[in-house]
Amino acid sequence: MPVTRRSFLTTFALFASLSLSACYGNIRPTPAVLRVEVVPDDARVSIDDTFIGRARRTAAQPKELPPGRHRLTIEAPGYFPHDLDLELPSGETNVRVELRPVPR
């Protein structure tokens, strides 16, 4: 069967639309990037109940997360723990916390 210009264009259009939908169907949203600075800088930082590192590390190396709700927990010996519920948008968010010492 001979290939006509019309059948070629129809096939090309179908192929192009399938290719584009396959490409764009896999687009992930821009991640949220969380930088956490804490005093004292040896405090333990957890996100969604998962330890991610000491505060000095989270200040130097921000954590990539999916955008949305996350729970940030910061703890250090001799200080009251601090919890924050965050709604993280795409892009960078900076959080700075100074823990309150436990009275002696």
DSSP file (Angstrom, degrees, kcal/mol; ACC not computed):
  #  RESIDUE AA STRUCTURE BP1 BP2  ACC     N-H-->O    O-->H-N    N-H-->O    O-->H-N    TCO  KAPPA ALPHA  PHI   PSI    X-CA   Y-CA   Z-CA
    1    1 A M              0   0    0      0, 0.0     2,-0.1     0, 0.0     0, 0.0   0.000 360.0 360.0 360.0 130.1    0.0    0.0    0.0
    2    2 A P        -     0   0    0      0, 0.0     2,-0.6     0, 0.0     0, 0.0  -0.419 360.0-120.9 -73.5 145.5    1.5    3.3   -1.0
    3    3 A V        -     0   0    0     -2,-0.1     2,-0.2     4,-0.1     3,-0.0  -0.765  30.6-158.5 -87.0 119.5    2.2    5.9    1.7
    4    4 A T     >  -     0   0    0     -2,-0.6     4,-2.3     1,-0.1     5,-0.2  -0.550  29.0-112.6 -93.8 164.1    0.3    9.1    1.0
    5    5 A R  H  > S+     0   0    0      1,-0.2     4,-2.5    -2,-0.2     5,-0.2   0.896 117.9  52.1 -60.6 -40.2    1.2   12.5    2.4
    6    6 A R  H  > S+     0   0    0      2,-0.2     4,-2.4     1,-0.2    -1,-0.2   0.921 110.2  46.2 -65.7 -44.6   -2.0   12.5    4.4
    7    7 A S  H  > S+     0   0    0      2,-0.2     4,-2.4     1,-0.2    -1,-0.2   0.873 112.5  52.0 -67.3 -35.4   -1.3    9.1    6.0
    8    8 A F  H  X S+     0   0    0     -4,-2.3     4,-2.8     2,-0.2    -2,-0.2   0.938 111.6  45.8 -63.7 -46.8    2.3   10.1    6.8
    9    9 A L  H  X S+     0   0    0     -4,-2.5     4,-2.6     2,-0.2    -2,-0.2   0.885 112.8  50.5 -65.4 -38.5    1.1   13.3    8.5
   10   10 A T  H  X S+     0   0    0     -4,-2.4     4,-2.2     2,-0.2    -1,-0.2   0.932 113.3  45.3 -64.1 -45.4   -1.6   11.5   10.5
   11   11 A T  H  X S+     0   0    0     -4,-2.4     4,-2.6     2,-0.2    -2,-0.2   0.913 113.6  49.9 -63.9 -43.4    1.0    8.9   11.6
   12   12 A F  H  X S+     0   0    0     -4,-2.8     4,-2.7     2,-0.2    -2,-0.2   0.919 110.7  49.3 -62.1 -44.4    3.5   11.6   12.5
   13   13 A A  H  X S+     0   0    0     -4,-2.6     4,-2.4     2,-0.2    -1,-0.2   0.906 112.1  48.4 -62.8 -42.3    1.0   13.6   14.5
   14   14 A L  H  X S+     0   0    0     -4,-2.2     4,-2.2     2,-0.2    -2,-0.2   0.931 113.3  47.2 -63.5 -45.8   -0.1   10.5   16.4
   15   15 A F  H  X S+     0   0    0     -4,-2.6     4,-2.5     1,-0.2    -2,-0.2   0.915 112.4  49.9 -61.4 -44.3    3.6    9.6   17.2
   16   16 A A  H  X S+     0   0    0     -4,-2.7     4,-2.5     1,-0.2    -1,-0.2   0.911 111.2  48.1 -63.4 -43.1    4.4   13.2   18.2
   17   17 A S  H  X S+     0   0    0     -4,-2.4     4,-2.2     1,-0.2    -1,-0.2   0.894 113.1  47.8 -68.1 -37.6    1.4   13.4   20.6
   18   18 A L  H  X S+     0   0    0     -4,-2.2     4,-2.0     2,-0.2    -2,-0.2   0.904 112.3  49.8 -67.1 -40.0    2.2   10.1   22.2
   19   19 A S  H  X S+     0   0    0     -4,-2.5     4,-2.2    -5,-0.2    -2,-0.2   0.924 112.4  46.8 -63.7 -44.8    5.9   11.0   22.6
   20   20 A L  H  X S+     0   0    0     -4,-2.5     4,-2.9     1,-0.2     5,-0.3   0.902 111.5  50.2 -66.1 -40.7    5.0   14.3   24.2
   21   21 A S  H  X S+     0   0    0     -4,-2.2     4,-1.5     1,-0.2    -1,-0.2   0.875 110.7  50.7 -67.0 -34.1    2.5   12.8   26.6
   22   22 A A  H  < S+     0   0    0     -4,-2.0     4,-0.5     2,-0.2    -1,-0.2   0.905 114.0  44.8 -66.7 -40.6    5.0   10.2   27.6
   23   23 A C  H >< S+     0   0    0     -4,-2.2     3,-1.0     1,-0.2    -2,-0.2   0.948 118.3  40.7 -68.1 -48.7    7.6   12.9   28.3
   24   24 A Y  H >< S+     0   0    0     -4,-2.9     3,-1.1     1,-0.2    -1,-0.2   0.687 102.6  69.5 -77.8 -17.5    5.4   15.3   30.1
   25   25 A G  T 3< S+     0   0    0     -4,-1.5    -1,-0.2    -5,-0.3    -2,-0.2   0.717  99.0  51.8 -69.9 -18.9    3.6   12.5   32.1
   26   26 A N  T <  S+     0   0    0     -3,-1.0     2,-0.3    -4,-0.5    -1,-0.2   0.259  76.6 128.4-101.8  11.4    6.9   11.9   34.0
   27   27 A I    <   -     0   0    0     -3,-1.1    -3,-0.0     1,-0.0    -4,-0.0  -0.529  45.6-153.2 -72.0 127.7    7.5   15.5   35.1
   28   28 A R        -     0   0    0     -2,-0.3    -2,-0.1     1,-0.1    -1,-0.0  -0.752  23.5-104.4 -96.7 147.2    8.1   15.7   38.9
   29   29 A P        -     0   0    0      0, 0.0    -1,-0.1     0, 0.0     3,-0.1  -0.327  48.3 -87.1 -65.4 155.0    7.3   18.9   40.8
   30   30 A T        -     0   0    0      1,-0.1     0, 0.0    36,-0.1     0, 0.0  -0.439  56.1-113.7 -59.5 131.0   10.3   21.0   41.8
   31   31 A P        -     0   0    0      0, 0.0    60,-2.5     0, 0.0     2,-0.3  -0.217  19.1-114.9 -68.2 157.9   11.4   19.7   45.2
   32   32 A A  E     -Ab  65  91A   0     33,-3.0    33,-3.1    58,-0.3     2,-0.5  -0.732  27.1-153.9 -83.6 142.7   11.2   21.5   48.4
   33   33 A V  E     -Ab  64  92A   0     58,-2.9    60,-3.0    -2,-0.3     2,-0.5  -0.977   8.1-162.7-124.0 117.0   14.7   22.3   49.8
   34   34 A L  E     -Ab  63  93A   0     29,-3.1    29,-2.8    -2,-0.5     2,-0.5  -0.887   8.1-172.3-108.9 121.6   14.8   22.7   53.6
   35   35 A R  E     - b   0  94A   0     58,-2.7    60,-2.8    -2,-0.5     2,-0.5  -0.957  10.0-165.7-108.9 125.1   17.8   24.4   55.4
   36   36 A V  E     - b   0  95A   0     22,-1.0     2,-0.5    -2,-0.5    60,-0.2  -0.952   7.3-174.3-118.2 120.2   17.6   24.1   59.2
   37   37 A E  E     + b   0  96A   0     58,-3.1    60,-2.5    -2,-0.5     2,-0.4  -0.953  13.4 179.4-112.2 130.5   19.8   26.3   61.4
   38   38 A V  E     - b   0  97A   0     -2,-0.5    60,-0.2    58,-0.2     5,-0.1  -0.976  26.9-117.0-135.2 143.4   19.7   25.6   65.1
   39   39 A V  E    S+ b   0  98A   0     58,-2.0    60,-2.6    -2,-0.4     2,-0.1  -0.988 107.1  41.8-113.8 117.2   21.4   26.9   68.3
   40   40 A P  S >  S-     0   0    0      0, 0.0     3,-1.5     0, 0.0    15,-0.2   0.462  87.0-151.4 -80.6 152.3   23.0   24.7   69.6
   41   41 A D  T 3  S+     0   0    0      1,-0.3    15,-2.1    -2,-0.1    16,-0.2   0.490  89.6  64.9 -78.0  -1.3   24.5   23.4   66.4
   42   42 A D  T 3  S+     0   0    0     13,-0.2    -1,-0.3    12,-0.1    -3,-0.1   0.306  75.2 126.6 -98.2   9.3   24.9   19.9   67.7
   43   43 A A    <   -     0   0    0     -3,-1.5    12,-2.1    -5,-0.1     2,-0.4  -0.286  66.4-112.7 -63.1 150.3   21.1   19.4   68.1
   44   44 A R  E     -CD  54  75B   0     31,-3.5    31,-2.2    10,-0.2     2,-0.5  -0.729  29.9-157.1 -86.2 132.2   19.6   16.4   66.4
   45   45 A V  E     +CD  53  74B   0      8,-2.4     7,-2.8    -2,-0.4     8,-1.1  -0.949  12.8 178.8-116.1 128.3   17.2   17.2   63.5
   46   46 A S  E     -CD  51  73B   0     27,-2.7    27,-2.7    -2,-0.5     2,-0.5  -0.962  13.4-159.2-126.5 145.3   14.5   14.8   62.3
   47   47 A I  E >  S-CD  50  72B   0      3,-2.5     3,-1.3    -2,-0.4    25,-0.2  -0.993  81.1 -10.5-124.4 126.6   11.9   15.2   59.6
   48   48 A D  T 3  S-     0   0    0     23,-3.1    -1,-0.2    -2,-0.5    24,-0.1   0.899 131.2 -54.1  52.1  44.9    8.8   13.1   59.6
   49   49 A D  T 3  S+     0   0    0     22,-0.4     2,-0.5     1,-0.2    -1,-0.3   0.653 114.9 116.7  65.9  19.5   10.3   11.0   62.5
   50   50 A T  E <   -C   47   0B   0     -3,-1.3    -3,-2.5     0, 0.0     2,-0.2  -0.976  67.8-125.6-119.9 122.4   13.5   10.2   60.4
   51   51 A F  E     +C   46   0B   0     -2,-0.5    -5,-0.3    -5,-0.3     3,-0.1  -0.453  30.1 175.0 -64.3 127.2   16.8   11.5   61.7
   52   52 A I  E     -     0   0B   0     -7,-2.8     2,-0.2     1,-0.4    -6,-0.2   0.533  50.4 -78.8-112.7 -10.3   18.5   13.5   59.0
   53   53 A G  E     -C   45   0B   0     -8,-1.1    -8,-2.4     4,-0.0    -1,-0.4  -0.797  57.0 -45.7 143.2 176.6   21.6   14.8   60.9
   54   54 A R  E >>  -C   44   0B   0     -2,-0.2     4,-2.0   -10,-0.2     3,-0.9  -0.433  57.9-108.0 -76.5 157.2   23.0   17.3   63.3
   55   55 A A  H 3> S+     0   0    0    -12,-2.1     4,-1.8     1,-0.3     5,-0.2   0.840 117.3  59.2 -59.8 -36.3   22.1   20.9   63.0
   56   56 A R  H 3> S+     0   0    0    -15,-2.1     4,-1.2     1,-0.2    -1,-0.3   0.865 109.6  45.5 -63.2 -32.0   25.5   22.0   61.7
   57   57 A R  H <> S+     0   0    0     -3,-0.9     4,-3.1   -16,-0.2    -2,-0.2   0.897 110.2  51.9 -75.7 -41.1   25.1   19.5   58.8
   58   58 A T  H  < S+     0   0    0     -4,-2.0   -22,-1.0     1,-0.2    -2,-0.2   0.762 109.8  51.3 -69.4 -22.5   21.5   20.6   58.0
   59   59 A A  H  < S+     0   0    0     -4,-1.8    -1,-0.2    -5,-0.2    -2,-0.2   0.857 117.7  37.6 -76.9 -36.3   22.6   24.2   57.9
   60   60 A A  H  < S+     0   0    0     -4,-1.2    -2,-0.2     1,-0.2    -3,-0.1   0.807 126.1  35.2 -84.8 -31.5   25.4   23.4   55.4
   61   61 A Q  S  < S-     0   0    0     -4,-3.1    -1,-0.2   -25,-0.1   -25,-0.1  -0.823  82.0-148.1-128.1  91.5   23.6   20.8   53.4
   62   62 A P        -     0   0    0      0, 0.0     2,-0.5     0, 0.0   -27,-0.2  -0.160  19.0-119.3 -58.0 153.7   19.9   21.5   52.9
   63   63 A K  E     -A   34   0A   0    -29,-2.8   -29,-3.1    -5,-0.2     2,-0.4  -0.827  15.8-137.2-100.6 129.8   17.6   18.5   52.6
   64   64 A E  E     +A   33   0A   0     -2,-0.5   -31,-0.2   -31,-0.2    28,-0.0  -0.721  33.3 165.9 -84.8 134.0   15.5   17.9   49.4
   65   65 A L  E     -A   32   0A   0    -33,-3.1   -33,-3.0    -2,-0.4     3,-0.1  -0.938  43.3 -93.2-140.2 159.8   11.9   16.8   50.2
   66   66 A P        -     0   0    0      0, 0.0    22,-0.2     0, 0.0   -36,-0.1  -0.568  55.6 -99.5 -69.9 142.7    8.7   16.5   48.2
   67   67 A P  S    S+     0   0    0      0, 0.0     2,-0.3     0, 0.0    23,-0.1  -0.274  83.6  62.1 -58.3 150.2    6.6   19.7   48.6
   68   68 A G  E    S- E   0  88B   0     20,-2.3    20,-3.0    -3,-0.1     2,-0.3  -0.883  89.7 -10.8 132.3-162.4    3.8   19.4   51.2
   69   69 A R  E     + E   0  87B   0     -2,-0.3     2,-0.3    18,-0.2    18,-0.2  -0.536  58.7 166.2 -79.6 135.0    3.4   18.9   55.0
   70   70 A H  E     - E   0  86B   0     16,-2.5    16,-3.4    -2,-0.3     2,-0.5  -0.988  30.1-133.1-144.6 151.4    6.3   17.8   57.0
   71   71 A R  E     - E   0  85B   0     -2,-0.3   -23,-3.1    14,-0.2     2,-0.5  -0.937  18.3-160.4-110.1 123.3    7.0   17.6   60.8
   72   72 A L  E     -DE  47  84B   0     12,-3.3    12,-2.7    -2,-0.5     2,-0.4  -0.887   7.6-172.5-104.2 128.2   10.4   18.9   61.9
   73   73 A T  E     -DE  46  83B   0    -27,-2.7   -27,-2.7    -2,-0.5     2,-0.4  -0.985   2.4-172.4-124.6 131.2   11.7   17.8   65.3
   74   74 A I  E     +DE  45  82B   0      8,-2.7     8,-2.5    -2,-0.4     2,-0.3  -0.987   9.9 172.2-126.3 129.8   14.8   19.3   67.0
   75   75 A E  E     +D   44   0B   0    -31,-2.2   -31,-3.5    -2,-0.4     5,-0.1  -0.991   8.3 166.8-139.7 144.7   16.3   17.9   70.2
   76   76 A A    >   -     0   0    0      3,-0.4     3,-1.8    -2,-0.3   -33,-0.1  -0.970  44.2 -96.2-152.7 143.1   19.5   18.4   72.2
   77   77 A P  T 3  S+     0   0    0      0, 0.0     3,-0.1     0, 0.0    -2,-0.0  -0.355 111.7  20.7 -59.2 135.4   20.5   17.3   75.7
   78   78 A G  T 3  S+     0   0    0      1,-0.2    24,-2.5    23,-0.1     2,-0.3   0.496 111.4  90.8  85.1   3.9   19.8   20.1   78.3
   79   79 A Y  B <  S-F  101   0C   0     -3,-1.8    -3,-0.4    22,-0.3    -1,-0.2  -0.941  82.5-105.1-130.4 151.7   17.2   21.8   76.0
   80   80 A F        -     0   0    0     20,-2.8    20,-0.3    -2,-0.3     2,-0.0  -0.529  45.4-111.3 -68.1 139.7   13.5   21.6   75.5
   81   81 A P        -     0   0    0      0, 0.0     2,-0.4     0, 0.0    -6,-0.2  -0.360  29.4-147.2 -69.3 157.2   12.6   19.7   72.3
   82   82 A H  E     -E   74   0B   0     -8,-2.5    -8,-2.7    -3,-0.1     2,-0.4  -0.992  12.2-170.4-132.4 125.9   11.0   21.8   69.5
   83   83 A D  E     -E   73   0B   0     -2,-0.4     2,-0.4   -10,-0.2   -10,-0.2  -0.931   3.0-175.4-115.7 140.1    8.5   20.5   67.0
   84   84 A L  E     -E   72   0B   0    -12,-2.7   -12,-3.3    -2,-0.4     2,-0.6  -0.999  18.2-148.4-134.0 132.1    7.3   22.4   63.9
   85   85 A D  E     -E   71   0B   0     -2,-0.4     2,-0.4   -14,-0.2   -14,-0.2  -0.903  29.4-168.3 -94.9 121.2    4.6   21.4   61.4
   86   86 A L  E     -E   70   0B   0    -16,-3.4   -16,-2.5    -2,-0.6     2,-0.7  -0.868  27.3-154.8-115.9 143.6    5.7   22.8   58.1
   87   87 A E  E     -E   69   0B   0     -2,-0.4   -18,-0.2   -18,-0.2    -2,-0.0  -0.921  28.7-159.3-109.6  99.4    3.9   23.3   54.7
   88   88 A L  E     -E   68   0B   0    -20,-3.0   -20,-2.3    -2,-0.7     2,-0.1  -0.700   4.7-158.8 -90.3 123.5    6.9   23.3   52.4
   89   89 A P        -     0   0    0      0, 0.0   -56,-0.3     0, 0.0     2,-0.1  -0.383  40.5 -76.8 -83.7 172.3    6.5   24.8   48.9
   90   90 A S  S    S+     0   0    0    -58,-0.2   -58,-0.3    -2,-0.1     2,-0.2  -0.401 101.5  34.4 -62.7 148.4    8.7   24.0   46.0
   91   91 A G  E    S-b   32   0A   0    -60,-2.5   -58,-2.9    -3,-0.1     2,-0.3  -0.477 105.8 -26.7  97.2-172.0   12.1   25.8   46.3
   92   92 A E  E     -b   33   0A   0    -60,-0.2     2,-0.4    -2,-0.2   -58,-0.2  -0.606  48.1-176.5 -89.6 137.2   14.2   26.7   49.3
   93   93 A T  E     -b   34   0A   0    -60,-3.0   -58,-2.7    -2,-0.3     2,-0.5  -0.998  10.8-155.5-126.6 132.4   12.8   27.3   52.8
   94   94 A N  E     -b   35   0A   0     -2,-0.4     2,-0.4   -60,-0.2   -58,-0.2  -0.923   8.6-172.1-110.0 132.7   15.1   28.4   55.7
   95   95 A V  E     -b   36   0A   0    -60,-2.8   -58,-3.1    -2,-0.5     2,-0.4  -0.987   1.9-170.6-123.6 132.2   14.2   27.6   59.3
   96   96 A R  E     +b   37   0A   0     -2,-0.4     2,-0.4   -60,-0.2   -58,-0.2  -0.989   9.3 176.8-124.9 125.8   16.1   29.0   62.2
   97   97 A V  E     -b   38   0A   0    -60,-2.5   -58,-2.0    -2,-0.4     2,-0.6  -0.989  19.2-160.8-131.4 134.4   15.4   27.8   65.8
   98   98 A E  E     -b   39   0A   0     -2,-0.4   -60,-0.1   -60,-0.2     2,-0.0  -0.958  26.2-136.8-113.0 112.6   17.1   28.6   69.1
   99   99 A L        -     0   0    0    -60,-2.6   -24,-0.0    -2,-0.6   -17,-0.0  -0.342  14.2-122.4 -69.1 146.5   16.3   25.9   71.6
  100  100 A R        -     0   0    0    -20,-0.3   -20,-2.8   -19,-0.1    -1,-0.1  -0.770  27.0-122.3 -89.8 129.8   15.4   27.0   75.1
  101  101 A P  B     -F   79   0C   0      0, 0.0   -22,-0.3     0, 0.0   -23,-0.1  -0.396  23.5-114.0 -70.0 147.5   17.6   25.5   77.9
  102  102 A V        -     0   0    0    -24,-2.5     0, 0.0    -2,-0.1     0, 0.0  -0.683  38.9-111.1 -76.2 129.1   16.0   23.4   80.6
  103  103 A P              0   0    0      0, 0.0    -1,-0.1     0, 0.0   -25,-0.0  -0.312 360.0 360.0 -61.9 145.9   16.3   25.3   83.9
  104  104 A R              0   0    0     -3,-0.0    -2,-0.0   -26,-0.0   -26,-0.0   0.410 360.0 360.0 -98.5 360.0   18.7   23.7   86.4
